[in-house]
């Protein structure tokens, strides 16, 4: 669950680092297409690792809905 939370926080951090001088709310949220594509890929890899047998390679347990909502 800690790994899942850290990845979600890194996604939020990557959106906040797009511009150092202004707030993330001042710019269009989906204006950077490369960042959006990489975030979609990262979410796909997260789902692959946590909800398929691939997670056994990384020794992670599948999360249930309440744990995912707690992380969000």
C-alpha positions as CSV (number, residue, x, y, z in Angstrom):
1,X,0.0,0.0,0.0
2,X,2.9,2.3,0.7
3,X,4.3,1.7,-2.8
4,X,0.9,2.5,-4.4
5,X,0.6,5.7,-2.4
6,X,4.2,6.8,-3.3
7,X,3.4,6.4,-7.0
8,X,0.3,8.4,-6.7
9,X,2.2,11.2,-4.9
10,X,4.8,11.2,-7.6
11,X,2.1,11.6,-10.2
12,X,0.8,14.7,-8.3
13,X,4.3,16.0,-7.9
14,X,5.1,15.7,-11.6
15,X,2.0,17.8,-12.4
16,X,3.0,20.4,-9.9
17,X,6.6,20.7,-11.2
18,X,5.5,21.7,-14.7
19,X,6.1,25.4,-13.9
20,X,8.2,26.6,-11.0
21,X,6.9,30.2,-11.0
22,X,3.2,29.7,-11.2
23,X,0.6,27.5,-9.6
24,X,-0.5,24.3,-11.2
25,X,-4.1,25.7,-11.1
26,X,-3.1,28.7,-13.3
27,X,-2.2,26.6,-16.3
28,X,-4.3,24.2,-18.4
29,X,-4.1,20.9,-16.6
30,X,-3.7,18.7,-19.7
31,X,-1.6,21.0,-21.8
32,X,1.5,18.8,-21.8
33,X,0.7,15.8,-24.0
34,X,4.0,14.0,-23.2
35,X,3.4,14.2,-19.5
36,X,-0.2,13.0,-19.9
37,X,0.9,10.0,-22.1
38,X,3.5,9.0,-19.5
39,X,1.0,9.3,-16.6
40,X,-1.4,7.0,-18.5
41,X,1.4,4.5,-19.1
42,X,2.4,4.7,-15.4
43,X,-1.2,4.0,-14.3
44,X,-1.4,1.1,-16.7
45,X,1.8,-0.3,-15.2
46,X,0.4,0.2,-11.7
47,X,-2.7,-1.8,-12.6
48,X,-0.6,-4.5,-14.2
49,X,1.7,-4.8,-11.1
50,X,-1.0,-4.6,-8.4
51,X,-3.9,-6.6,-10.0
52,X,-2.2,-9.4,-12.0
53,X,0.2,-12.2,-11.1
54,X,3.1,-9.9,-12.1
55,X,2.9,-8.5,-8.6
56,X,4.4,-11.7,-7.2
57,X,7.7,-10.8,-8.9
58,X,7.7,-7.5,-6.9
59,X,6.3,-9.1,-3.7
60,X,3.2,-6.8,-3.6
61,X,-0.2,-7.8,-2.4
62,X,-3.3,-6.9,-4.4
63,X,-5.2,-4.0,-2.9
64,X,-9.0,-4.0,-2.2
65,X,-11.3,-1.1,-3.0
66,X,-11.1,0.3,0.6
67,X,-7.3,0.4,0.6
68,X,-7.2,2.1,-2.8
69,X,-9.7,4.7,-1.6
70,X,-7.6,5.3,1.5
71,X,-4.5,5.9,-0.7
72,X,-6.4,8.3,-2.9
